[in-house]
């Protein structure tokens, strides 16, 4: 019995999508090769893989994931008409509650952890003068973000690599600021206008000491950042974020 034309078309389309997806996975997880990835024009491969199909060999030897990231957030909150600094909360730790005892954890369980990793990587590539700019406070006035970015580029001097690193950091700074803003407004109210976040990495206890009860925790490696104004990315849904994060933060 012959299939209808519509069924044949659907089968062809599904087969093409499946073939492309398998090809994309092979390109993505294979050892990086610029020439191979150039087979896919533009940014289409990354857009296809991220955020739903991202994967790597980093969970396997010889270089497995061996550290934890922390994404601390605080804000200036209004308490009985007075401005005061809030306590710090670890957004990454709160999000990870979604994955504990969960065979199929949602992607939201690792968003803060992933962004903390990207931020720290970008911060580590900045030169000393650029890092001093990052550690300074930029939160007054509606133009705080442009003043911060101008200062960061000025600290780059005429070094092309430093300027490129500044550009990459500004992108991660924007995403990190936007995430911290959502956390702060969820925890301390919509009227929050000043926030601070601190990103750190803490290496896991060495494998050969994993069963040693006296093994000391590894020190946290910080990427210090000054106070910032709040920042909202286009398309952010604060309500959806708050509905999920508030419950996690209050969960013991």
N, C-alpha and C positions, 0 to 999 in steps of 0.2 A: 504494500500500500504506500503510495507516494505521499510524502509530507507536503503540507500546504506551504506556499511561498513564504508566508510570514514566519512559520516555524523554522524554515531553512535559514532565513535571514537572522533570526534570533540566535540560532545555533552557531552561525558564522561569527556574529558579533561577540558572543560569549567566548568562543574559542580564541578569537583574536585578543580579547582582554586577558584571558588566562595566559596566553603565550607571552604577551607583553609583561604581565605581572611576574612570571617566572624569570624572564630576562632581566627585569628591573632588580629582582632580588639577587640574582647572580652578580650584577654590576655593583650593587650596594655592599654586599658582605664580602666580596673578594678584596684582596689587598689593593689599596688605593692606586689607581693608575689614571693620570689626567687624560691620556690618550684614549683609554677605554671609555671613561665617563663622557668624553667629548662626543661619543656616538649619539648621545641624547642631547639635543640642543637646549641652550638656555638653562633655566633652573627647574625644568620639568621633572627630572629624576628626584631631586630633593623634595619638591612639592608633592610628588606621588608617595614618597616614603614617609615623610614627616607630616603629621605626628603619629599616624596609625600603624605604619609598618617599619618604624625605626628599629634597627637591631645591629649588633656588632659582636665581635669575638671577645669582648672585654671581660666576660664572665669566665673565660677559660685560661689555662696556663699558656704561655709563661708569664703573662702580665694581667692577672685577674683584678677585678675591682677590690681594693683593699683599704677603703676609707669611707667615712660617713661625712656628709655635708650638713651644716646647720644654717638655717635662714632665720635669724633673730629679727624681730620687729618691735618697735615701740613708737609712741606718739606723744605729742603734747595734748593732754585731754583737759576738758573743762569739768572741774569738780566743785560744786557749790559756788559757781561764779569765779573760781580761781583756776589759773592755768598751772598745771604741774605735769611732770614727766611720768608717763605710765610705766608699768613693769615691762620687762622684756618677755616675749613669748617666742617659742621656736616653731615657726610655721611648718617647717619640714617634718618635725617630729609629730605634729598634730596630723598632718596629711597621711603619714605612714600608718596611722591607725586604720585606714581603709584597707590596708593589705594584710593586716595581722589576722591569722586564722581564716583567711579568705583564699580559696583556690583560684578564683577568677577575679583578682583585684582590678578596679577601674584604673584608667590612666591617670585620673586625678590624684591617685595615691603617691605619685612621684613628681608632680609638677614643680613644687618648691625645690625639691632636691635637684632636679634637672637644671632649673634656672640658677640655683646657687652654684652648681658646677660650671656653667657657662660664664657666670659673672666672675668667679675666681680665676678661671683660665684667662679671661680678657684682662683682668686686673694685673695678673702676674706678668703680662707682657709690657706693661707701662714702665716708663723710666722713673727715676726717683722724683723728679720735679712734677711729673704728671700725677704720681701717687699722692704727693703733697696737696695737689689741687683736689683730688678725690676726698681726702681726709678733711678738707675745710668745709665750712657750713655754707649752703646755698639754699635759702628757703624764703627770704623776704622778697616781696614784689612778684608781679605776674611774670616778670622776665627772668626769674631765677635760673631756669633751665638754659636759656640762651647765654646767660652770663657764665654759667658753669662750662658749657661747651666751648665758648670762646677762650676761657682761661686754660682749658685742657689743650686746645690746639696751640695756644701761645707757648705753653710749656713744652711743646713738641719741637719748637725751633724750626730749623730748615731740614731736619732729618725726615726723609720720606718714609722710612719704616716706622718711626715714632708717630708720624701723622696718620699712617694707615692703622696703627694699633689704637690710636685715639679714636678713630672713626668706628672701629669694631667695638671698642669699649662703650662708646656713647650708645650704640644700639642695645647692648646688654644692660647698660645702666637704665635705659628707658623701660625695658621690659621688667627689670627688677624693681624699679620705682613704682611702676604701675601695679605690680603684684603686692608690694608692701602697702601701697595705698588701699587696695581692697581689704587687706587684712586689718589695717588700722581703722578704717571706717566701719568694718564689721564688729570689731572688738570695742572701740571707744567712741563710736558715734559718727554720724554723717557730717558733723561740724568740724571734724579734725582737718587741720590745714598744714600741720607740720609733722613730719615723720622721720624716723631714722631706722636704717637696717644695717645689720652686721652679718657678713658671710664668713663662715669658717669651714675648714676641712680638718677632720680628726682621723688619723690613720688607725686602722684596726690593730689590736694586739697581735704581735708577730705569731705566725702559725706555730712555731716551736714552743710558744709560751701559752698556748690557748687553754691548757688545763692547769696552769699555775694560779692558785688562788691569790698569790701575792703579786701577780703581774700588775704593774701600774698602767693606768690609761695613758695613751699617747697624748701629748699636748696639742691643743687646737692651733691651727695655722690660720691667722686672721687676714682678712682683706678689709681693713677699717674704712668706714665711710662716714662723712659728716651728716649733719641734719639737712633734710631736703623738704621742699614744698611737696604737696600732693600732686600726683600726675595720673591722668586717666587716659588710657589708650582708646582710640575709636573702636566702637563695637563691644566694649566690655559690658558684661551683664552683672552689675553689682548684686542684684537681688538673688540670682542663681548662685553666685559665689557665696554670699552671706548665708543663705539657707543651708548650705553644706558645711561651710567652715565653722560656723558658730557652734554647731552640734559637736564637731570634732574637738574644738578647743575646750568645751565644757565637759567632755567625756573624760572620766578618770581612768 
